[in-house]
Amino acid sequence: MNPYWRTGIVQDVAPPGITDLAPGYLDPALLPVDLLAAAYDKAFSRYGPAALSYGENQGVQPLREALAERAGCGPEHILITAGTSHALHMLATTLAEPGDVVLCEPTAYDYGKQIFTDRGLRLAPFAADDAGPEPDALAAAIRRHRAVGRRIAFAYLIPTFHNPTGRLVGEERRLALLDVAREHDVLVVEDDAYAELCLDELAMPKPMAALAGYEGVVRLCSFAKTLGPGLRLGWMLAAPAMVASAAASGLLSSGGGLNHLASLAVTTLIEDGGYDARLTMLRKELGARRDALVKGLGTACFARPPHGGFFLWVRGASEEHMLAAAARAKIRVAAGSRFGRPPTPAVRLSYSFNPPDTLFQAGRRLTQHQKG
């Protein structure tokens, strides 16, 4: 490991001797240092001093055009963000007021939920099953909160390789949820951070935003999981009027487009084919890591391996027992209760942060200590 991978430089480091299966980080060996160094060189060569200027408020046009082409929409639908966390904070600030309701799944991205509660919003979980959030439960929740005079800001959903469960919601269920949201005039915020990390050969469902024609849905995407979170770079897809309104904010009028230089560097990767080559490699590497952890766990109780993303959702008799077993095995995991109220006790295991051999051995140790 790089000597600079330490507290004070990176966000979190596990204690010595602990195998860390808790964070949603990429293995340091998978972070594309050389690829991005070359991309920054290309950006300076192509754009010269403009790479160090204030960028266009909505984000640099070449990147928006490249992302729009991949999404099958126009660049007017895209706002460059500083990542999903920034976009969630922006939406919680501009679309909601303290006391408003955010409808969400029983378990959901914990730090996303913290962003909402930091803004004084009220989290309101509704039921989900193995196929995803339940449309009837969403409709019932909308009616229930409006009946007592609460304003609903939006529904926050993670339909693709859900964090923490890894679940992939099928297109039929997505359409049913969109029908409910449209009928009740509720905006959907689609957190799609893992959308480009399908690890198996399967036909992917369309994003909810695309199914809705980019009306009534805001889709949030990120380069944090494919290139590296240090870029602080992502993008939002939404109706052009919403994008234009966000681009006219004081933050962007004052500072210009977010992470302008990083945007230009990533633009060169997409235009030159380096990004797609990177995705092909990364999917293969993550697939090997997922499979190694699954093999090590053996008969441990998880519903099925996810088709993509970073996480396994392992169910057991009690969270306390699973956490104790992990502690005995010297493995750090994420408690299921950290993400909400799972219907069955569970813990989240990340396969993105360690090489396959380490993951296989960690899975074996967990299973052994679970039985002990």
C-alpha positions in Angstrom: 0.0 0.0 0.0 1.2 3.5 -0.8 2.8 5.1 2.3 0.5 8.1 1.8 -2.5 5.9 2.3 -2.9 7.0 5.9 -4.9 9.0 8.3 -4.6 12.7 7.5 -4.5 12.0 3.8 -7.4 9.6 3.1 -10.7 9.7 4.8 -10.5 6.4 6.7 -8.0 3.7 7.5 -8.7 0.4 9.3 -6.5 -0.4 12.4 -3.5 -2.6 11.7 -4.4 -6.3 11.4 -8.0 -5.7 10.5 -9.4 -6.7 7.1 -11.7 -3.9 6.1 -14.9 -5.0 4.3 -16.9 -1.9 5.4 -16.1 1.0 3.1 -17.5 1.7 -0.4 -14.0 2.4 -1.7 -12.0 1.0 -4.6 -8.9 -1.1 -3.9 -6.0 1.3 -4.1 -4.5 -1.0 -6.7 -7.6 -0.2 -8.9 -7.3 3.5 -8.7 -6.1 4.8 -12.1 -3.3 7.1 -11.1 -1.3 6.8 -14.4 -4.4 7.0 -16.6 -5.6 10.2 -14.9 -2.1 11.7 -14.9 -2.0 11.3 -18.6 -5.6 12.7 -18.9 -4.6 15.9 -17.0 -1.6 16.3 -19.4 -4.0 15.9 -22.4 -6.4 18.4 -20.9 -3.7 21.0 -20.5 -2.4 20.3 -24.1 -5.9 20.6 -25.6 -7.4 23.5 -23.5 -4.3 25.4 -22.4 -5.0 28.3 -20.0 -8.8 27.7 -20.3 -8.3 24.6 -18.2 -7.4 26.8 -15.2 -10.2 29.4 -15.7 -13.7 29.5 -14.4 -15.8 27.0 -16.2 -19.2 27.3 -17.7 -21.8 27.2 -15.0 -23.6 24.1 -16.2 -20.3 22.3 -16.7 -17.9 22.1 -19.6 -19.8 21.5 -22.9 -17.6 18.7 -24.2 -18.2 16.6 -21.1 -21.9 17.3 -21.1 -22.1 16.4 -24.8 -20.2 13.1 -24.2 -22.3 12.2 -21.2 -25.5 13.1 -23.1 -24.6 10.9 -26.0 -24.0 7.9 -23.6 -27.4 8.6 -21.9 -29.4 9.2 -25.1 -30.5 12.7 -24.2 -29.3 16.2 -24.9 -26.6 18.2 -23.1 -29.3 20.6 -21.8 -30.4 17.7 -19.5 -27.0 17.6 -17.8 -25.4 19.5 -14.9 -21.9 18.7 -13.8 -21.7 18.2 -10.1 -19.1 17.6 -7.4 -20.4 14.1 -7.0 -23.5 12.5 -5.7 -23.2 13.9 -2.2 -23.0 17.5 -3.5 -26.0 16.8 -5.7 -28.1 15.4 -2.8 -27.2 18.4 -0.7 -28.1 20.8 -3.5 -31.5 19.1 -4.0 -32.2 19.0 -0.3 -31.5 22.7 -0.1 -33.3 23.9 -3.3 -36.3 21.6 -3.5 -37.1 21.2 0.2 -37.6 23.0 3.5 -37.0 21.8 7.0 -39.8 19.5 8.0 -40.5 18.2 4.5 -40.7 14.5 3.9 -38.3 12.4 1.9 -39.8 9.0 1.0 -37.1 6.3 1.0 -36.6 2.6 1.1 -36.3 0.7 4.5 -32.6 0.6 4.0 -30.7 3.2 1.9 -27.4 4.9 1.6 -26.6 6.1 5.1 -24.6 9.2 4.3 -27.2 10.3 1.8 -29.9 10.0 4.5 -27.6 12.0 6.8 -27.4 14.8 4.2 -31.2 15.0 4.3 -31.5 15.0 8.1 -28.8 17.6 8.4 -31.1 19.8 6.3 -34.0 19.1 8.7 -35.9 16.8 6.4 -38.0 14.0 7.7 -37.1 10.5 6.4 -40.1 8.3 5.8 -39.3 4.7 4.8 -41.9 2.7 2.9 -41.9 -1.1 2.3 -39.7 -2.9 -0.2 -39.5 -6.6 -1.2 -36.8 -8.6 -3.0 -37.9 -7.0 -6.3 -37.5 -3.5 -5.0 -39.6 -0.7 -3.5 -43.3 -1.6 -3.5 -45.4 0.7 -5.6 -48.5 0.2 -3.5 -46.5 1.1 -0.4 -45.2 4.2 -2.0 -48.7 5.3 -2.9 -49.9 4.6 0.6 -47.0 6.6 2.1 -47.8 9.6 -0.1 -51.4 9.6 0.9 -50.6 9.1 4.6 -48.2 12.0 4.9 -50.3 14.4 2.8 -53.4 13.5 4.9 -51.7 15.0 8.0 -50.5 18.1 6.1 -46.9 17.1 5.4 -45.2 18.3 2.2 -43.3 15.7 0.3 -40.0 16.9 -1.1 -39.2 13.8 -3.2 -38.8 10.0 -3.2 -35.2 8.9 -2.9 -34.6 5.6 -4.7 -31.5 3.5 -5.5 -32.8 1.1 -8.2 -29.5 -0.1 -9.7 -27.1 -2.1 -7.5 -28.7 -0.7 -4.4 -26.6 0.4 -1.5 -26.5 -1.5 0.8 -28.3 -4.6 -0.5 -26.9 -4.8 -4.1 -30.5 -5.3 -5.5 -31.3 -4.5 -9.1 -34.8 -3.3 -9.7 -36.4 -4.6 -12.9 -37.9 -2.4 -15.6 -41.5 -3.5 -14.8 -41.2 -2.4 -11.2 -39.5 0.8 -12.2 -42.4 1.7 -14.5 -44.9 0.9 -11.8 -43.1 3.2 -9.3 -43.0 5.9 -12.0 -46.7 5.6 -12.5 -47.3 6.1 -8.8 -45.0 9.1 -8.6 -46.6 10.7 -11.7 -50.1 10.1 -10.4 -49.3 11.8 -7.1 -47.0 14.5 -8.6 -44.0 13.4 -6.5 -40.5 14.0 -7.8 -38.2 10.9 -7.9 -34.4 11.3 -7.1 -32.7 8.3 -8.7 -29.3 7.7 -7.1 -27.4 5.8 -9.8 -23.8 5.8 -8.5 -23.2 2.2 -9.4 -25.0 2.2 -12.8 -21.9 1.5 -14.9 -20.7 -1.4 -12.8 -22.7 -4.4 -14.0 -20.4 -7.4 -13.5 -22.5 -10.0 -15.4 -23.8 -10.6 -18.9 -27.4 -9.4 -18.6 -29.7 -6.9 -20.2 -29.8 -3.9 -17.9 -33.1 -2.1 -17.3 -33.3 1.5 -18.4 -32.7 4.2 -15.8 -35.9 5.5 -14.3 -35.0 9.0 -15.7 -34.8 7.7 -19.2 -38.1 5.7 -18.8 -39.7 9.0 -17.7 -38.3 11.0 -20.5 -36.3 13.1 -17.9 -39.5 14.5 -16.6 -40.3 14.1 -12.9 -37.1 12.2 -12.2 -33.6 13.6 -11.3 -30.9 11.0 -11.9 -27.5 11.3 -10.1 -24.4 9.7 -11.5 -20.8 9.8 -10.4 -17.2 9.0 -11.4 -16.3 8.2 -7.8 -16.9 4.5 -8.2 -15.4 4.1 -11.7 -12.4 6.5 -11.6 -11.9 7.7 -8.0 -13.7 9.8 -5.4 -10.8 12.2 -5.2 -12.0 13.7 -8.5 -15.1 15.0 -6.7 -16.9 14.7 -10.1 -20.4 13.6 -11.1 -23.4 14.7 -13.1 -27.1 15.2 -12.7 -29.6 14.4 -15.5 -33.0 16.2 -15.2 -35.5 18.3 -17.1 -33.7 21.3 -18.8 -35.6 23.8 -16.7 -34.4 22.3 -13.5 -30.8 22.1 -14.8 -30.9 25.7 -16.0 -32.3 26.8 -12.6 -29.5 25.0 -10.8 -26.9 26.4 -13.1 -28.1 30.0 -12.3 -27.5 29.6 -8.6 -25.2 32.0 -6.8 -22.7 29.1 -6.1 -22.1 28.5 -9.8 -22.4 32.2 -10.9 -19.7 33.0 -8.4 -17.3 30.0 -9.0 -18.3 28.7 -12.4 -18.7 25.0 -13.2 -17.7 22.6 -10.5 -14.3 20.9 -10.8 -13.5 22.4 -14.1 -10.1 20.9 -14.6 -11.1 17.4 -13.5 -14.0 17.7 -16.0 -11.7 18.5 -18.9 -9.4 15.6 -17.9 -12.3 13.1 -17.8 -13.6 14.5 -21.1 -10.3 13.4 -22.8 -10.7 9.9 -21.3 -14.2 9.5 -22.7 -13.4 11.0 -26.1 -10.2 8.9 -26.5 -11.8 5.6 -25.4 -9.8 5.4 -22.3 -12.8 5.5 -20.0 -14.6 2.6 -21.7 -11.4 0.5 -21.6 -11.1 1.4 -17.9 -14.7 0.2 -17.3 -14.1 -3.1 -19.1 -11.1 -3.8 -16.9 -12.8 -2.6 -13.7 -15.8 -4.8 -14.2 -13.6 -7.8 -14.6 -11.6 -7.0 -11.5 -14.7 -6.3 -9.4 -16.3 -9.5 -10.6 -13.3 -11.5 -9.5 -13.4 -9.9 -6.1 -17.1 -10.5 -5.7 -16.7 -14.1 -6.7 -13.8 -14.7 -4.3 -15.8 -13.3 -1.3 -18.8 -15.4 -2.3 -16.6 -18.5 -2.5 -15.0 -17.8 0.8 -18.4 -17.3 2.5 -19.6 -20.7 1.2 -23.0 -21.4 2.8 -23.3 -18.1 4.6 -26.8 -16.7 4.3 -27.2 -14.1 1.6 -30.0 -14.2 -0.8 -27.9 -14.2 -4.0 -24.7 -12.5 -5.2 -25.5 -9.1 -6.7 -25.0 -8.5 -10.5 -23.0 -5.4 -9.9 -21.9 -2.6 -7.6 -19.6 -3.0 -4.6 -21.6 -4.9 -1.9 -22.9 -8.2 -0.6 -25.8 -8.1 1.8 -25.4 -11.0 4.3 -28.4 -12.0 6.4 -28.2 -13.9 9.6 -30.0 -14.7 12.9 -29.1 -11.5 14.6 -27.0 -8.4 13.8 -25.3 -8.6 17.2 -24.1 -12.2 16.5 -22.8 -11.3 13.0 -20.9 -8.3 14.3 -19.4 -10.3 17.1 -18.3 -13.0 14.7 -16.7 -10.4 12.4 -14.9 -8.9 15.4 -13.5 -12.3 16.4 -12.4 -12.8 12.8 -10.7 -9.4 12.8 -12.8 -8.1 10.0 -14.6 -4.8 9.8 -18.1 -4.9 8.3 -21.0 -2.4 8.2 -23.9 -3.1 10.4 -27.2 -3.4 8.6 -28.9 -1.1 11.1 -26.6 1.7 9.9 -28.7 1.9 6.7 -32.1 1.7 8.3 -34.4 -1.1 9.5 -33.8 -4.2 7.4 -36.7 -6.7 7.7 -34.1 -9.4 8.4 -30.9 -8.8 10.4 -28.0 -8.3 8.0 -24.5 -6.8 7.5 -23.0 -5.2 4.4 -19.7 -6.6 3.1 -17.7 -4.6 0.5 -15.8 -6.6 -2.1 -14.3 -3.5 -3.8 -11.5 -2.6 -1.4 -9.4 -5.8 -1.2 -7.8 -8.2 -3.7 -9.4 -11.6 -4.3 -7.1 -13.7 -2.1 -7.7 -11.4 0.9 -11.5 -11.5 0.2 -11.6 -15.3 0.0 -9.7 -15.7 3.3 -11.9 -13.1 4.9 -15.0 -14.9 3.8 -13.7 -18.2 5.2 -12.9 -16.6 8.5 -16.3 -15.0 8.8 -18.0 -18.3 8.1 -15.9 -20.1 10.6 -16.4 -17.6 13.4 -20.1 -17.4 12.6 -20.4 -21.1 13.4 -18.1 -20.8 16.5 
